[in-house]
Amino acid sequence: MSEMRDYHGQCHCGAVRYTVRTDLSSMGDCNCSRCRRLGWVMQSVPSDAFTLHSGEEQLSIYHFNTEMIDHLFCTHCGIESFARGSDGKGNEMVMVNVNCLDGAPAVDRSAIQHWDGANF
């Protein structure tokens, strides 16, 4: 899974559509109260590797905990296919939900990084 390529992603209803360039080499999951319920498989990318094609006006923002991440979900189908924030150095990042990418390989959850968000 180390080949850099473009993936097309979308919410369930297709109102929100985007392209992300990534190699899927740093996928992870999180055990915080929100991610655990959503079943996210996350892949972080620099904001310039992400292009939103449609649906900006369909997105609603949810903040929790430190309120540093814009959790964006489609107001039609409720799916959060990506979130926006910054890394510890202030670089703008996008966290995509690998489960929302067309053509992404099956994910072996035992082989990805695990973030202990419940104790963060």
C-alpha positions in Angstrom: 0.0 0.0 0.0 2.9 2.4 -0.5 2.1 3.6 -4.0 1.1 7.3 -4.1 -2.1 7.6 -6.1 -5.3 9.6 -6.4 -8.5 8.2 -4.7 -12.0 9.5 -5.2 -14.1 9.8 -2.1 -17.6 10.7 -1.2 -20.3 10.6 1.4 -23.0 8.0 1.2 -25.4 10.0 -0.9 -22.7 11.5 -3.2 -23.5 15.2 -2.4 -19.9 15.5 -1.0 -17.2 14.4 -3.5 -13.4 14.9 -3.4 -10.1 13.6 -4.6 -7.2 12.8 -2.3 -3.6 12.0 -3.2 -2.1 9.5 -0.7 -0.2 6.2 -0.4 -2.4 5.0 2.5 0.8 4.2 4.4 -0.2 5.7 7.7 -3.7 4.5 8.2 -5.0 4.3 11.8 -8.0 4.2 14.0 -8.9 5.8 17.3 -10.6 4.6 20.4 -12.1 8.0 21.4 -15.9 8.0 22.1 -16.6 9.4 18.6 -14.3 7.5 16.4 -15.1 4.2 18.1 -18.8 4.7 17.3 -18.1 5.7 13.7 -15.7 3.0 12.8 -13.3 5.4 11.1 -10.1 4.2 9.4 -8.1 7.4 9.1 -5.5 8.6 6.7 -4.0 12.1 7.3 -2.8 14.1 4.3 -1.6 17.7 3.8 -4.4 20.0 2.8 -2.8 20.5 -0.6 -3.3 16.8 -1.4 -7.0 17.1 -1.0 -9.5 18.7 -3.4 -13.2 19.1 -2.6 -15.1 18.9 -5.9 -18.7 19.3 -4.6 -20.7 19.6 -1.5 -19.1 22.3 0.5 -22.5 23.9 1.1 -23.8 20.5 2.2 -21.3 20.2 5.1 -22.1 20.8 8.7 -19.3 21.2 11.3 -19.2 19.4 14.7 -16.6 20.2 17.3 -15.9 18.3 20.5 -13.1 17.9 23.1 -10.5 20.5 22.2 -12.6 21.8 19.4 -9.5 21.9 17.2 -10.8 19.6 14.4 -13.6 20.5 12.0 -15.6 17.2 11.9 -17.5 17.7 8.7 -20.6 15.7 7.8 -23.1 15.7 5.0 -26.4 17.2 6.1 -28.2 14.8 3.7 -26.9 11.4 4.6 -24.9 12.2 7.8 -21.6 10.6 6.7 -18.3 12.2 7.8 -16.0 11.3 5.0 -13.3 13.7 6.0 -12.3 16.2 8.7 -10.0 19.3 8.7 -7.5 20.5 11.2 -3.8 21.0 11.7 -0.9 18.9 13.0 1.1 19.7 16.1 3.3 22.1 14.0 0.4 24.1 12.7 0.3 22.5 9.2 -3.2 22.4 7.7 -4.2 18.7 7.3 -7.2 16.7 6.2 -8.1 13.4 7.7 -10.0 11.2 5.3 -12.1 8.2 6.2 -10.5 5.4 4.1 -13.9 3.6 4.2 -15.3 6.4 2.0 -12.6 6.1 -0.8 -13.5 4.3 -4.0 -11.0 1.5 -4.9 -9.2 1.6 -1.5 -7.8 -1.8 -0.5 -9.4 -3.8 2.3 -8.1 -2.7 5.6 -6.5 -5.2 8.1 -7.2 -3.4 11.4 -4.6 -5.5 13.2 -1.9 -4.0 10.9 -2.7 -0.3 11.2 -1.7 2.3 13.8 -4.0 2.7 16.9 -4.4 6.1 18.5 -5.5 6.1 22.2 -7.8 9.1 21.8 -9.9 7.9 24.8 -7.0 8.9 27.1 -5.7 11.9 25.2 
